[in-house]
Amino acid sequence: MSDATGKSAHVAESHEAAGSTSTNNTTKEAQALASTMTINSLSDLKAKSPQLYNYMMQSIGMNICIQMKQQQDNLAEKWREMREDQGG
């Protein structure tokens, strides 16, 4: 993938899910890409490895959802504390 300066970077595999054959295949594909290819853009990754691209997009989406949930929970806790402090 390219960073803001346009330099290409080797694809790095980040994997936290366990047990799935599909996930294991994606992990193997990511390892193969990381050791043999340079990816210059997301469209390049999508063309060379659609399965890895889809996995990466799903992971990014899941991380966004997790962060939003944590922020919502934190905000709800702050509102609860504020109500308790005001005697309500």
Phi and psi restraints in degrees (range 20) as a CNS / XPLOR table:
assign (resid 1 and name C) (resid 2 and name N)
       (resid 2 and name CA) (resid 2 and name C) 1.0 -94.5 20.0 2
assign (resid 2 and name N) (resid 2 and name CA)
       (resid 2 and name C) (resid 3 and name N) 1.0 143.1 20.0 2
assign (resid 2 and name C) (resid 3 and name N)
       (resid 3 and name CA) (resid 3 and name C) 1.0 -95.6 20.0 2
assign (resid 3 and name N) (resid 3 and name CA)
       (resid 3 and name C) (resid 4 and name N) 1.0 -174.2 20.0 2
assign (resid 3 and name C) (resid 4 and name N)
       (resid 4 and name CA) (resid 4 and name C) 1.0 -62.4 20.0 2
assign (resid 4 and name N) (resid 4 and name CA)
       (resid 4 and name C) (resid 5 and name N) 1.0 -24.8 20.0 2
assign (resid 4 and name C) (resid 5 and name N)
       (resid 5 and name CA) (resid 5 and name C) 1.0 -87.9 20.0 2
assign (resid 5 and name N) (resid 5 and name CA)
       (resid 5 and name C) (resid 6 and name N) 1.0 -4.0 20.0 2
assign (resid 5 and name C) (resid 6 and name N)
       (resid 6 and name CA) (resid 6 and name C) 1.0 89.1 20.0 2
assign (resid 6 and name N) (resid 6 and name CA)
       (resid 6 and name C) (resid 7 and name N) 1.0 -1.1 20.0 2
assign (resid 6 and name C) (resid 7 and name N)
       (resid 7 and name CA) (resid 7 and name C) 1.0 -72.4 20.0 2
assign (resid 7 and name N) (resid 7 and name CA)
       (resid 7 and name C) (resid 8 and name N) 1.0 139.4 20.0 2
assign (resid 7 and name C) (resid 8 and name N)
       (resid 8 and name CA) (resid 8 and name C) 1.0 -84.9 20.0 2
assign (resid 8 and name N) (resid 8 and name CA)
       (resid 8 and name C) (resid 9 and name N) 1.0 149.8 20.0 2
assign (resid 8 and name C) (resid 9 and name N)
       (resid 9 and name CA) (resid 9 and name C) 1.0 -128.9 20.0 2
assign (resid 9 and name N) (resid 9 and name CA)
       (resid 9 and name C) (resid 10 and name N) 1.0 149.4 20.0 2
assign (resid 9 and name C) (resid 10 and name N)
       (resid 10 and name CA) (resid 10 and name C) 1.0 -69.8 20.0 2
assign (resid 10 and name N) (resid 10 and name CA)
       (resid 10 and name C) (resid 11 and name N) 1.0 146.3 20.0 2
assign (resid 10 and name C) (resid 11 and name N)
       (resid 11 and name CA) (resid 11 and name C) 1.0 -69.1 20.0 2
assign (resid 11 and name N) (resid 11 and name CA)
       (resid 11 and name C) (resid 12 and name N) 1.0 127.9 20.0 2
assign (resid 11 and name C) (resid 12 and name N)
       (resid 12 and name CA) (resid 12 and name C) 1.0 -107.7 20.0 2
assign (resid 12 and name N) (resid 12 and name CA)
       (resid 12 and name C) (resid 13 and name N) 1.0 141.6 20.0 2
assign (resid 12 and name C) (resid 13 and name N)
       (resid 13 and name CA) (resid 13 and name C) 1.0 -97.8 20.0 2
assign (resid 13 and name N) (resid 13 and name CA)
       (resid 13 and name C) (resid 14 and name N) 1.0 126.6 20.0 2
assign (resid 13 and name C) (resid 14 and name N)
       (resid 14 and name CA) (resid 14 and name C) 1.0 -123.6 20.0 2
assign (resid 14 and name N) (resid 14 and name CA)
       (resid 14 and name C) (resid 15 and name N) 1.0 124.3 20.0 2
assign (resid 14 and name C) (resid 15 and name N)
       (resid 15 and name CA) (resid 15 and name C) 1.0 -140.3 20.0 2
assign (resid 15 and name N) (resid 15 and name CA)
       (resid 15 and name C) (resid 16 and name N) 1.0 121.7 20.0 2
assign (resid 15 and name C) (resid 16 and name N)
       (resid 16 and name CA) (resid 16 and name C) 1.0 -121.7 20.0 2
assign (resid 16 and name N) (resid 16 and name CA)
       (resid 16 and name C) (resid 17 and name N) 1.0 -19.0 20.0 2
assign (resid 16 and name C) (resid 17 and name N)
       (resid 17 and name CA) (resid 17 and name C) 1.0 -73.7 20.0 2
assign (resid 17 and name N) (resid 17 and name CA)
       (resid 17 and name C) (resid 18 and name N) 1.0 151.0 20.0 2
assign (resid 17 and name C) (resid 18 and name N)
       (resid 18 and name CA) (resid 18 and name C) 1.0 -129.7 20.0 2
assign (resid 18 and name N) (resid 18 and name CA)
       (resid 18 and name C) (resid 19 and name N) 1.0 150.0 20.0 2
assign (resid 18 and name C) (resid 19 and name N)
       (resid 19 and name CA) (resid 19 and name C) 1.0 94.4 20.0 2
assign (resid 19 and name N) (resid 19 and name CA)
       (resid 19 and name C) (resid 20 and name N) 1.0 -23.0 20.0 2
assign (resid 19 and name C) (resid 20 and name N)
       (resid 20 and name CA) (resid 20 and name C) 1.0 -84.4 20.0 2
assign (resid 20 and name N) (resid 20 and name CA)
       (resid 20 and name C) (resid 21 and name N) 1.0 132.7 20.0 2
assign (resid 20 and name C) (resid 21 and name N)
       (resid 21 and name CA) (resid 21 and name C) 1.0 -62.2 20.0 2
assign (resid 21 and name N) (resid 21 and name CA)
       (resid 21 and name C) (resid 22 and name N) 1.0 -42.9 20.0 2
assign (resid 21 and name C) (resid 22 and name N)
       (resid 22 and name CA) (resid 22 and name C) 1.0 -59.9 20.0 2
assign (resid 22 and name N) (resid 22 and name CA)
       (resid 22 and name C) (resid 23 and name N) 1.0 -42.6 20.0 2
assign (resid 22 and name C) (resid 23 and name N)
       (resid 23 and name CA) (resid 23 and name C) 1.0 -65.5 20.0 2
assign (resid 23 and name N) (resid 23 and name CA)
       (resid 23 and name C) (resid 24 and name N) 1.0 -41.4 20.0 2
assign (resid 23 and name C) (resid 24 and name N)
       (resid 24 and name CA) (resid 24 and name C) 1.0 -63.1 20.0 2
assign (resid 24 and name N) (resid 24 and name CA)
       (resid 24 and name C) (resid 25 and name N) 1.0 -40.4 20.0 2
assign (resid 24 and name C) (resid 25 and name N)
       (resid 25 and name CA) (resid 25 and name C) 1.0 -64.3 20.0 2
assign (resid 25 and name N) (resid 25 and name CA)
       (resid 25 and name C) (resid 26 and name N) 1.0 -41.4 20.0 2
assign (resid 25 and name C) (resid 26 and name N)
       (resid 26 and name CA) (resid 26 and name C) 1.0 -63.1 20.0 2
assign (resid 26 and name N) (resid 26 and name CA)
       (resid 26 and name C) (resid 27 and name N) 1.0 -40.4 20.0 2
assign (resid 26 and name C) (resid 27 and name N)
       (resid 27 and name CA) (resid 27 and name C) 1.0 -62.3 20.0 2
assign (resid 27 and name N) (resid 27 and name CA)
       (resid 27 and name C) (resid 28 and name N) 1.0 -44.3 20.0 2
assign (resid 27 and name C) (resid 28 and name N)
       (resid 28 and name CA) (resid 28 and name C) 1.0 -63.3 20.0 2
assign (resid 28 and name N) (resid 28 and name CA)
       (resid 28 and name C) (resid 29 and name N) 1.0 -41.2 20.0 2
assign (resid 28 and name C) (resid 29 and name N)
       (resid 29 and name CA) (resid 29 and name C) 1.0 -63.4 20.0 2
assign (resid 29 and name N) (resid 29 and name CA)
       (resid 29 and name C) (resid 30 and name N) 1.0 -41.5 20.0 2
assign (resid 29 and name C) (resid 30 and name N)
       (resid 30 and name CA) (resid 30 and name C) 1.0 -64.1 20.0 2
assign (resid 30 and name N) (resid 30 and name CA)
       (resid 30 and name C) (resid 31 and name N) 1.0 -42.1 20.0 2
assign (resid 30 and name C) (resid 31 and name N)
       (resid 31 and name CA) (resid 31 and name C) 1.0 -63.7 20.0 2
assign (resid 31 and name N) (resid 31 and name CA)
       (resid 31 and name C) (resid 32 and name N) 1.0 -41.1 20.0 2
assign (resid 31 and name C) (resid 32 and name N)
       (resid 32 and name CA) (resid 32 and name C) 1.0 -63.9 20.0 2
assign (resid 32 and name N) (resid 32 and name CA)
       (resid 32 and name C) (resid 33 and name N) 1.0 -43.8 20.0 2
assign (resid 32 and name C) (resid 33 and name N)
       (resid 33 and name CA) (resid 33 and name C) 1.0 -64.4 20.0 2
assign (resid 33 and name N) (resid 33 and name CA)
       (resid 33 and name C) (resid 34 and name N) 1.0 -42.9 20.0 2
assign (resid 33 and name C) (resid 34 and name N)
       (resid 34 and name CA) (resid 34 and name C) 1.0 -61.9 20.0 2
assign (resid 34 and name N) (resid 34 and name CA)
       (resid 34 and name C) (resid 35 and name N) 1.0 -32.4 20.0 2
assign (resid 34 and name C) (resid 35 and name N)
       (resid 35 and name CA) (resid 35 and name C) 1.0 -91.8 20.0 2
assign (resid 35 and name N) (resid 35 and name CA)
       (resid 35 and name C) (resid 36 and name N) 1.0 -14.2 20.0 2
assign (resid 35 and name C) (resid 36 and name N)
       (resid 36 and name CA) (resid 36 and name C) 1.0 -125.9 20.0 2
assign (resid 36 and name N) (resid 36 and name CA)
       (resid 36 and name C) (resid 37 and name N) 1.0 -17.4 20.0 2
assign (resid 36 and name C) (resid 37 and name N)
       (resid 37 and name CA) (resid 37 and name C) 1.0 -127.6 20.0 2
assign (resid 37 and name N) (resid 37 and name CA)
       (resid 37 and name C) (resid 38 and name N) 1.0 155.2 20.0 2
assign (resid 37 and name C) (resid 38 and name N)
       (resid 38 and name CA) (resid 38 and name C) 1.0 -113.2 20.0 2
assign (resid 38 and name N) (resid 38 and name CA)
       (resid 38 and name C) (resid 39 and name N) 1.0 128.2 20.0 2
assign (resid 38 and name C) (resid 39 and name N)
       (resid 39 and name CA) (resid 39 and name C) 1.0 -105.2 20.0 2
assign (resid 39 and name N) (resid 39 and name CA)
       (resid 39 and name C) (resid 40 and name N) 1.0 126.9 20.0 2
assign (resid 39 and name C) (resid 40 and name N)
       (resid 40 and name CA) (resid 40 and name C) 1.0 -98.5 20.0 2
assign (resid 40 and name N) (resid 40 and name CA)
       (resid 40 and name C) (resid 41 and name N) 1.0 -16.5 20.0 2
assign (resid 40 and name C) (resid 41 and name N)
       (resid 41 and name CA) (resid 41 and name C) 1.0 -161.2 20.0 2
assign (resid 41 and name N) (resid 41 and name CA)
       (resid 41 and name C) (resid 42 and name N) 1.0 167.1 20.0 2
assign (resid 41 and name C) (resid 42 and name N)
       (resid 42 and name CA) (resid 42 and name C) 1.0 -63.5 20.0 2
assign (resid 42 and name N) (resid 42 and name CA)
       (resid 42 and name C) (resid 43 and name N) 1.0 -38.0 20.0 2
assign (resid 42 and name C) (resid 43 and name N)
       (resid 43 and name CA) (resid 43 and name C) 1.0 -66.1 20.0 2
assign (resid 43 and name N) (resid 43 and name CA)
       (resid 43 and name C) (resid 44 and name N) 1.0 -32.8 20.0 2
assign (resid 43 and name C) (resid 44 and name N)
       (resid 44 and name CA) (resid 44 and name C) 1.0 -65.8 20.0 2
assign (resid 44 and name N) (resid 44 and name CA)
       (resid 44 and name C) (resid 45 and name N) 1.0 -45.1 20.0 2
assign (resid 44 and name C) (resid 45 and name N)
       (resid 45 and name CA) (resid 45 and name C) 1.0 -61.8 20.0 2
assign (resid 45 and name N) (resid 45 and name CA)
       (resid 45 and name C) (resid 46 and name N) 1.0 -44.1 20.0 2
assign (resid 45 and name C) (resid 46 and name N)
       (resid 46 and name CA) (resid 46 and name C) 1.0 -61.5 20.0 2
assign (resid 46 and name N) (resid 46 and name CA)
       (resid 46 and name C) (resid 47 and name N) 1.0 -38.4 20.0 2
assign (resid 46 and name C) (resid 47 and name N)
       (resid 47 and name CA) (resid 47 and name C) 1.0 -71.9 20.0 2
assign (resid 47 and name N) (resid 47 and name CA)
       (resid 47 and name C) (resid 48 and name N) 1.0 -39.8 20.0 2
assign (resid 47 and name C) (resid 48 and name N)
       (resid 48 and name CA) (resid 48 and name C) 1.0 -81.4 20.0 2
assign (resid 48 and name N) (resid 48 and name CA)
       (resid 48 and name C) (resid 49 and name N) 1.0 -31.4 20.0 2
assign (resid 48 and name C) (resid 49 and name N)
       (resid 49 and name CA) (resid 49 and name C) 1.0 -150.6 20.0 2
assign (resid 49 and name N) (resid 49 and name CA)
       (resid 49 and name C) (resid 50 and name N) 1.0 79.7 20.0 2
assign (resid 49 and name C) (resid 50 and name N)
       (resid 50 and name CA) (resid 50 and name C) 1.0 -60.8 20.0 2
assign (resid 50 and name N) (resid 50 and name CA)
       (resid 50 and name C) (resid 51 and name N) 1.0 -34.3 20.0 2
assign (resid 50 and name C) (resid 51 and name N)
       (resid 51 and name CA) (resid 51 and name C) 1.0 -66.2 20.0 2
assign (resid 51 and name N) (resid 51 and name CA)
       (resid 51 and name C) (resid 52 and name N) 1.0 -44.7 20.0 2
assign (resid 51 and name C) (resid 52 and name N)
       (resid 52 and name CA) (resid 52 and name C) 1.0 -65.6 20.0 2
assign (resid 52 and name N) (resid 52 and name CA)
       (resid 52 and name C) (resid 53 and name N) 1.0 -40.1 20.0 2
assign (resid 52 and name C) (resid 53 and name N)
       (resid 53 and name CA) (resid 53 and name C) 1.0 -59.5 20.0 2
assign (resid 53 and name N) (resid 53 and name CA)
       (resid 53 and name C) (resid 54 and name N) 1.0 -47.3 20.0 2
assign (resid 53 and name C) (resid 54 and name N)
       (resid 54 and name CA) (resid 54 and name C) 1.0 -63.1 20.0 2
assign (resid 54 and name N) (resid 54 and name CA)
       (resid 54 and name C) (resid 55 and name N) 1.0 -41.7 20.0 2
assign (resid 54 and name C) (resid 55 and name N)
       (resid 55 and name CA) (resid 55 and name C) 1.0 -60.8 20.0 2
assign (resid 55 and name N) (resid 55 and name CA)
       (resid 55 and name C) (resid 56 and name N) 1.0 -43.6 20.0 2
assign (resid 55 and name C) (resid 56 and name N)
       (resid 56 and name CA) (resid 56 and name C) 1.0 -63.8 20.0 2
assign (resid 56 and name N) (resid 56 and name CA)
       (resid 56 and name C) (resid 57 and name N) 1.0 -44.2 20.0 2
assign (resid 56 and name C) (resid 57 and name N)
       (resid 57 and name CA) (resid 57 and name C) 1.0 -63.5 20.0 2
assign (resid 57 and name N) (resid 57 and name CA)
       (resid 57 and name C) (resid 58 and name N) 1.0 -40.1 20.0 2
assign (resid 57 and name C) (resid 58 and name N)
       (resid 58 and name CA) (resid 58 and name C) 1.0 -64.9 20.0 2
assign (resid 58 and name N) (resid 58 and name CA)
       (resid 58 and name C) (resid 59 and name N) 1.0 -40.3 20.0 2
assign (resid 58 and name C) (resid 59 and name N)
       (resid 59 and name CA) (resid 59 and name C) 1.0 -64.5 20.0 2
assign (resid 59 and name N) (resid 59 and name CA)
       (resid 59 and name C) (resid 60 and name N) 1.0 -42.6 20.0 2
assign (resid 59 and name C) (resid 60 and name N)
       (resid 60 and name CA) (resid 60 and name C) 1.0 -62.6 20.0 2
assign (resid 60 and name N) (resid 60 and name CA)
       (resid 60 and name C) (resid 61 and name N) 1.0 -45.7 20.0 2
assign (resid 60 and name C) (resid 61 and name N)
       (resid 61 and name CA) (resid 61 and name C) 1.0 -61.0 20.0 2
assign (resid 61 and name N) (resid 61 and name CA)
       (resid 61 and name C) (resid 62 and name N) 1.0 -42.2 20.0 2
assign (resid 61 and name C) (resid 62 and name N)
       (resid 62 and name CA) (resid 62 and name C) 1.0 -65.0 20.0 2
assign (resid 62 and name N) (resid 62 and name CA)
       (resid 62 and name C) (resid 63 and name N) 1.0 -40.8 20.0 2
assign (resid 62 and name C) (resid 63 and name N)
       (resid 63 and name CA) (resid 63 and name C) 1.0 -63.1 20.0 2
assign (resid 63 and name N) (resid 63 and name CA)
       (resid 63 and name C) (resid 64 and name N) 1.0 -40.0 20.0 2
assign (resid 63 and name C) (resid 64 and name N)
       (resid 64 and name CA) (resid 64 and name C) 1.0 -61.4 20.0 2
assign (resid 64 and name N) (resid 64 and name CA)
       (resid 64 and name C) (resid 65 and name N) 1.0 -45.5 20.0 2
assign (resid 64 and name C) (resid 65 and name N)
       (resid 65 and name CA) (resid 65 and name C) 1.0 -62.6 20.0 2
assign (resid 65 and name N) (resid 65 and name CA)
       (resid 65 and name C) (resid 66 and name N) 1.0 -42.3 20.0 2
assign (resid 65 and name C) (resid 66 and name N)
       (resid 66 and name CA) (resid 66 and name C) 1.0 -62.7 20.0 2
assign (resid 66 and name N) (resid 66 and name CA)
       (resid 66 and name C) (resid 67 and name N) 1.0 -45.2 20.0 2
assign (resid 66 and name C) (resid 67 and name N)
       (resid 67 and name CA) (resid 67 and name C) 1.0 -64.1 20.0 2
assign (resid 67 and name N) (resid 67 and name CA)
       (resid 67 and name C) (resid 68 and name N) 1.0 -40.6 20.0 2
assign (resid 67 and name C) (resid 68 and name N)
       (resid 68 and name CA) (resid 68 and name C) 1.0 -62.6 20.0 2
assign (resid 68 and name N) (resid 68 and name CA)
       (resid 68 and name C) (resid 69 and name N) 1.0 -42.2 20.0 2
assign (resid 68 and name C) (resid 69 and name N)
       (resid 69 and name CA) (resid 69 and name C) 1.0 -62.7 20.0 2
assign (resid 69 and name N) (resid 69 and name CA)
       (resid 69 and name C) (resid 70 and name N) 1.0 -42.8 20.0 2
assign (resid 69 and name C) (resid 70 and name N)
       (resid 70 and name CA) (resid 70 and name C) 1.0 -63.4 20.0 2
assign (resid 70 and name N) (resid 70 and name CA)
       (resid 70 and name C) (resid 71 and name N) 1.0 -40.8 20.0 2
assign (resid 70 and name C) (resid 71 and name N)
       (resid 71 and name CA) (resid 71 and name C) 1.0 -67.3 20.0 2
assign (resid 71 and name N) (resid 71 and name CA)
       (resid 71 and name C) (resid 72 and name N) 1.0 -38.9 20.0 2
assign (resid 71 and name C) (resid 72 and name N)
       (resid 72 and name CA) (resid 72 and name C) 1.0 -64.3 20.0 2
assign (resid 72 and name N) (resid 72 and name CA)
       (resid 72 and name C) (resid 73 and name N) 1.0 -43.0 20.0 2
assign (resid 72 and name C) (resid 73 and name N)
       (resid 73 and name CA) (resid 73 and name C) 1.0 -63.4 20.0 2
assign (resid 73 and name N) (resid 73 and name CA)
       (resid 73 and name C) (resid 74 and name N) 1.0 -40.7 20.0 2
assign (resid 73 and name C) (resid 74 and name N)
       (resid 74 and name CA) (resid 74 and name C) 1.0 -64.0 20.0 2
assign (resid 74 and name N) (resid 74 and name CA)
       (resid 74 and name C) (resid 75 and name N) 1.0 -43.7 20.0 2
assign (resid 74 and name C) (resid 75 and name N)
       (resid 75 and name CA) (resid 75 and name C) 1.0 -63.7 20.0 2
assign (resid 75 and name N) (resid 75 and name CA)
       (resid 75 and name C) (resid 76 and name N) 1.0 -42.4 20.0 2
assign (resid 75 and name C) (resid 76 and name N)
       (resid 76 and name CA) (resid 76 and name C) 1.0 -61.6 20.0 2
assign (resid 76 and name N) (resid 76 and name CA)
       (resid 76 and name C) (resid 77 and name N) 1.0 -38.8 20.0 2
assign (resid 76 and name C) (resid 77 and name N)
       (resid 77 and name CA) (resid 77 and name C) 1.0 -65.8 20.0 2
assign (resid 77 and name N) (resid 77 and name CA)
       (resid 77 and name C) (resid 78 and name N) 1.0 -42.4 20.0 2
assign (resid 77 and name C) (resid 78 and name N)
       (resid 78 and name CA) (resid 78 and name C) 1.0 -62.2 20.0 2
assign (resid 78 and name N) (resid 78 and name CA)
       (resid 78 and name C) (resid 79 and name N) 1.0 -41.6 20.0 2
assign (resid 78 and name C) (resid 79 and name N)
       (resid 79 and name CA) (resid 79 and name C) 1.0 -64.3 20.0 2
assign (resid 79 and name N) (resid 79 and name CA)
       (resid 79 and name C) (resid 80 and name N) 1.0 -40.3 20.0 2
assign (resid 79 and name C) (resid 80 and name N)
       (resid 80 and name CA) (resid 80 and name C) 1.0 -63.0 20.0 2
assign (resid 80 and name N) (resid 80 and name CA)
       (resid 80 and name C) (resid 81 and name N) 1.0 -45.1 20.0 2
assign (resid 80 and name C) (resid 81 and name N)
       (resid 81 and name CA) (resid 81 and name C) 1.0 -61.7 20.0 2
assign (resid 81 and name N) (resid 81 and name CA)
       (resid 81 and name C) (resid 82 and name N) 1.0 -40.5 20.0 2
assign (resid 81 and name C) (resid 82 and name N)
       (resid 82 and name CA) (resid 82 and name C) 1.0 -64.2 20.0 2
assign (resid 82 and name N) (resid 82 and name CA)
       (resid 82 and name C) (resid 83 and name N) 1.0 -42.5 20.0 2
assign (resid 82 and name C) (resid 83 and name N)
       (resid 83 and name CA) (resid 83 and name C) 1.0 -63.5 20.0 2
assign (resid 83 and name N) (resid 83 and name CA)
       (resid 83 and name C) (resid 84 and name N) 1.0 -41.4 20.0 2
assign (resid 83 and name C) (resid 84 and name N)
       (resid 84 and name CA) (resid 84 and name C) 1.0 -64.4 20.0 2
assign (resid 84 and name N) (resid 84 and name CA)
       (resid 84 and name C) (resid 85 and name N) 1.0 -40.5 20.0 2
assign (resid 84 and name C) (resid 85 and name N)
       (resid 85 and name CA) (resid 85 and name C) 1.0 -65.5 20.0 2
assign (resid 85 and name N) (resid 85 and name CA)
       (resid 85 and name C) (resid 86 and name N) 1.0 -29.4 20.0 2
assign (resid 85 and name C) (resid 86 and name N)
       (resid 86 and name CA) (resid 86 and name C) 1.0 -89.7 20.0 2
assign (resid 86 and name N) (resid 86 and name CA)
       (resid 86 and name C) (resid 87 and name N) 1.0 2.3 20.0 2
assign (resid 86 and name C) (resid 87 and name N)
       (resid 87 and name CA) (resid 87 and name C) 1.0 84.0 20.0 2
assign (resid 87 and name N) (resid 87 and name CA)
       (resid 87 and name C) (resid 88 and name N) 1.0 20.0 20.0 2
